[in-house]
Amino acid sequence: MAVLNATPDSFYGESRIVDERTMLLRIEKMLHDGMDVLDIGAYSSRPSADNISEQEELKRLSIVLEPIVTNFPELPLSVDTFRASVASHVVQNFGVGIINDIGGGTLDATMFATVAKLGVAYVLMHMRGTPQTMQQQCEYSNIVVNVLEELQHSVHVLRLLGVKDIVVDPGFGFAKSLDQNYTLLKNLSLFRQLDVPILVGVSRKSMIYKLLGTDAENALNGTSAIHMAALLQGASILRVHDVKEANEVRTIFEQLRT
């Protein structure tokens, strides 16, 4: 799953859209490099990111989705949003097949019912608080048990509503400290008991560059290391900025399994 940000303030500058032509060329390269799904976000979820209105989010998404759907009609699309109204709009108007919700239903009480009605796949991410407050929400009695139990409850609710295609995301970097992120990673295999695919989104995040004493622009090597660790622990989907490198990790992982 490749990342494309329709935001001016994403934490990693290379993922931001500059103009339509550059965007389309980037998507073409991502496909060549092995992208399976394109995940588009218009609301920055980096720590302390500015809140934007629903109208602004929809405007940003529409500007990029229209040319993408026109030029790449067969490309599976995911939209990163926590707003049910935005989810409805992109599914009904652009044929988006996956809703990637950083709030895991906690930021919009109507999201679960909306996804059930839309009949699309849903990425259920774990987070506490909001992007503006999540870094003050890192208190857990047991990080692995607490996150697993909260996701398990939400998966149960989604299934009762009739949502069939569920993916879980432990939410690395969202209301978790650096040490808590690595504890989750070491125990990622436990999340397989939820019996749904596991998505891991760690690409160039601070859990990598702070540990290595660098920055997001120089965190590719660390990202690849964590991608391999995640695959070995049972991850099914990697959400990435660097498709070629992530695909190389996947190729080596698949060779190890033969």
C-alpha positions as CSV (number, residue, x, y, z in Angstrom):
1,M,0.0,0.0,0.0
2,A,1.7,3.2,-1.2
3,V,1.1,6.6,0.4
4,L,0.0,9.7,-1.4
5,N,-0.6,12.8,0.6
6,A,-3.0,15.6,-0.6
7,T,-1.8,17.7,2.3
8,P,0.7,20.6,2.6
9,D,2.0,19.5,6.0
10,S,2.7,15.7,5.9
11,F,5.7,14.8,8.0
12,Y,7.5,13.4,5.0
13,G,7.8,15.9,2.3
14,E,8.4,13.5,-0.6
15,S,4.9,12.0,-0.2
16,R,3.2,15.3,-0.8
17,I,1.5,16.2,-4.1
18,V,3.2,19.0,-6.0
19,D,1.0,19.2,-9.2
20,E,-1.2,16.9,-11.2
21,R,1.5,15.9,-13.8
22,T,4.1,15.1,-11.1
23,M,1.5,13.1,-9.2
24,L,0.5,11.0,-12.2
25,L,4.1,10.3,-13.0
26,R,4.7,9.3,-9.4
27,I,1.8,6.9,-9.4
28,E,3.0,5.4,-12.7
29,K,6.4,4.8,-11.1
30,M,4.8,3.3,-8.0
31,L,2.9,0.8,-10.1
32,H,6.2,-0.1,-11.9
33,D,7.9,-0.5,-8.6
34,G,5.2,-3.0,-7.3
35,M,2.4,-1.0,-5.7
36,D,-0.8,-3.0,-5.1
37,V,-3.0,-0.3,-3.5
38,L,-2.8,3.5,-3.4
39,D,-3.7,5.1,-0.1
40,I,-4.7,8.8,-0.4
41,G,-4.9,11.1,2.6
42,A,-6.0,14.7,2.8
43,Y,-5.9,15.2,6.6
44,S,-2.4,15.2,8.1
45,S,-2.3,12.9,11.2
46,R,1.2,13.8,12.3
47,P,1.4,14.8,16.0
48,S,0.0,18.2,16.6
49,A,-1.2,18.6,13.0
50,D,-3.7,21.3,12.3
51,N,-7.4,20.3,12.2
52,I,-9.1,21.0,8.9
53,S,-12.8,21.1,8.0
54,E,-14.7,18.4,6.2
55,Q,-15.1,20.7,3.2
56,E,-11.4,21.3,2.9
57,E,-10.7,17.5,3.2
58,L,-13.3,16.8,0.5
59,K,-11.9,19.5,-1.7
60,R,-8.3,18.2,-1.5
61,L,-9.4,14.6,-2.1
62,S,-11.6,15.5,-5.1
63,I,-8.8,17.4,-6.8
64,V,-6.5,14.3,-6.8
65,L,-9.1,11.5,-7.1
66,E,-10.6,12.8,-10.3
67,P,-7.4,12.5,-12.4
68,I,-6.3,9.3,-10.7
69,V,-9.6,7.5,-11.5
70,T,-9.4,8.9,-15.1
71,N,-5.8,7.8,-15.7
72,F,-5.7,4.6,-13.6
73,P,-9.2,3.2,-13.6
74,E,-8.1,-0.3,-12.5
75,L,-5.9,0.9,-9.6
76,P,-7.3,-0.2,-6.2
77,L,-7.8,2.9,-4.1
78,S,-7.9,3.5,-0.3
79,V,-8.8,6.8,1.3
80,D,-7.3,7.7,4.7
81,T,-10.2,9.5,6.6
82,F,-11.9,9.3,9.9
83,R,-15.0,11.1,8.7
84,A,-18.0,8.9,7.7
85,S,-19.3,11.6,5.4
86,V,-16.0,11.8,3.5
87,A,-15.9,8.0,3.3
88,S,-19.4,8.0,1.7
89,H,-18.5,10.7,-0.8
90,V,-15.3,9.1,-2.1
91,V,-16.9,5.6,-2.3
92,Q,-20.0,6.8,-4.1
93,N,-18.3,9.4,-6.4
94,F,-14.9,7.8,-7.1
95,G,-15.3,4.1,-6.5
96,V,-12.9,3.9,-3.6
97,G,-12.8,0.4,-2.3
98,I,-11.0,0.8,1.1
99,I,-11.5,3.2,3.9
100,N,-8.4,3.6,6.1
101,D,-9.6,5.1,9.4
102,I,-6.9,6.3,11.8
103,G,-9.5,6.8,14.5
104,G,-10.8,3.2,14.3
105,G,-14.4,4.5,14.7
106,T,-13.6,6.6,17.8
107,L,-13.5,10.0,16.0
108,D,-16.9,9.5,14.2
109,A,-19.6,7.5,15.9
110,T,-21.3,6.8,12.5
111,M,-18.2,5.4,10.8
112,F,-18.9,1.7,11.5
113,A,-22.5,1.8,10.3
114,T,-21.5,3.8,7.2
115,V,-18.8,1.4,6.2
116,A,-21.2,-1.5,6.7
117,K,-23.7,0.3,4.4
118,L,-21.1,1.1,1.8
119,G,-19.9,-2.5,1.7
120,V,-16.2,-1.6,1.3
121,A,-13.1,-2.9,3.0
122,Y,-12.2,-1.2,6.3
123,V,-8.8,-0.6,7.9
124,L,-9.4,-0.4,11.7
125,M,-6.5,1.4,13.3
126,H,-5.9,1.7,17.0
127,M,-5.5,5.2,18.4
128,R,-6.5,7.1,21.5
129,G,-7.4,10.8,21.5
130,T,-6.9,12.8,18.3
131,P,-3.8,13.7,16.2
132,Q,-3.7,16.9,18.3
133,T,-3.8,15.1,21.7
134,M,-2.6,11.5,21.1
135,Q,0.9,12.0,22.4
136,Q,-0.6,12.7,25.8
137,Q,-2.6,9.4,25.6
138,C,0.2,6.8,26.1
139,E,-0.8,5.3,29.5
140,Y,-1.5,1.6,29.3
141,S,-1.5,-1.1,31.9
142,N,-0.1,-3.5,29.2
143,I,0.4,-2.0,25.7
144,V,0.0,-5.3,23.8
145,V,-3.0,-6.6,25.8
146,N,-4.8,-3.2,25.8
147,V,-4.4,-2.6,22.1
148,L,-5.3,-6.1,21.2
149,E,-8.4,-6.0,23.4
150,E,-9.6,-2.7,22.0
151,L,-9.2,-3.9,18.4
152,Q,-10.9,-7.2,19.3
153,H,-13.9,-5.3,20.6
154,S,-14.1,-3.2,17.5
155,V,-13.7,-6.1,15.1
156,H,-16.6,-7.8,17.0
157,V,-18.8,-4.8,16.6
158,L,-18.0,-4.4,12.9
159,R,-18.8,-8.1,12.2
160,L,-22.2,-7.7,14.0
161,L,-22.9,-4.8,11.6
162,G,-22.0,-7.0,8.6
163,V,-18.6,-5.6,7.7
164,K,-16.9,-8.5,6.0
165,D,-13.5,-7.1,4.9
166,I,-11.7,-5.9,8.0
167,V,-8.0,-5.1,8.3
168,V,-6.4,-4.2,11.7
169,D,-3.6,-1.7,12.2
170,P,-2.0,-1.5,15.7
171,G,-1.4,2.2,15.0
172,F,2.4,2.6,15.4
173,G,3.1,6.1,16.5
174,F,-0.5,6.9,17.4
175,A,-0.8,7.3,21.2
176,K,2.3,5.2,21.7
177,S,5.8,6.0,23.0
178,L,8.9,4.9,21.2
179,D,9.4,1.9,23.5
180,Q,5.7,1.0,23.3
181,N,6.0,0.9,19.5
182,Y,8.8,-1.6,19.6
183,T,7.0,-3.7,22.2
184,L,4.0,-3.9,19.8
185,L,6.3,-4.8,16.9
186,K,8.0,-7.6,18.9
187,N,4.5,-9.0,19.8
188,L,2.8,-8.4,16.5
189,S,2.2,-12.1,15.9
190,L,-0.3,-12.1,18.7
191,F,-2.6,-9.9,16.6
192,R,-3.0,-12.8,14.2
193,Q,-5.6,-14.3,16.7
194,L,-8.0,-11.6,15.5
195,D,-8.2,-13.7,12.3
196,V,-8.0,-10.6,9.9
197,P,-5.1,-9.2,7.9
198,I,-2.6,-7.0,9.7
199,L,-1.5,-3.7,8.3
200,V,1.7,-2.1,9.4
201,G,2.4,1.6,8.8
202,V,5.8,2.5,10.1
203,S,7.4,4.1,7.0
204,R,9.9,6.8,8.0
205,K,8.2,7.4,11.3
206,S,9.8,8.9,14.4
207,M,10.0,5.5,16.1
208,I,12.8,4.8,13.5
209,Y,14.6,8.1,13.1
210,K,14.6,9.1,16.8
211,L,16.0,5.7,17.7
212,L,18.7,6.1,15.0
213,G,19.4,9.8,15.7
214,T,18.4,11.0,12.2
215,D,15.3,12.3,10.5
216,A,12.5,11.2,8.2
217,E,14.5,11.8,5.1
218,N,17.3,9.4,6.2
219,A,15.1,6.7,7.7
220,L,14.7,4.4,4.7
221,N,17.2,1.8,5.9
222,G,15.5,1.6,9.3
223,T,12.1,1.4,7.6
224,S,13.2,-1.6,5.6
225,A,14.5,-3.3,8.7
226,I,11.2,-2.9,10.4
227,H,9.3,-4.0,7.3
228,M,11.1,-7.3,7.4
229,A,10.5,-7.7,11.1
230,A,6.8,-7.0,10.6
231,L,6.4,-9.5,7.8
232,L,8.2,-12.2,9.9
233,Q,5.7,-11.5,12.6
234,G,2.7,-11.9,10.4
235,A,2.0,-8.6,8.8
236,S,-0.1,-8.8,5.6
237,I,0.1,-5.2,4.3
238,L,2.9,-2.7,4.4
239,R,1.8,1.0,4.1
240,V,4.9,2.6,2.6
241,H,6.4,5.8,1.1
242,D,9.1,3.9,-0.8
243,V,7.5,1.2,-3.0
244,K,10.6,-0.2,-4.7
245,E,12.5,-0.8,-1.5
246,A,9.4,-2.3,0.3
247,N,8.8,-4.6,-2.7
248,E,12.4,-5.8,-2.4
249,V,11.8,-6.6,1.2
250,R,8.7,-8.5,0.3
251,T,10.6,-10.5,-2.5
252,I,13.3,-11.6,0.0
253,F,10.6,-12.4,2.6
254,E,8.7,-14.6,0.1
255,Q,11.9,-16.4,-0.9
256,L,12.6,-17.2,2.8
257,R,9.2,-18.8,3.0
258,T,9.8,-21.2,0.1
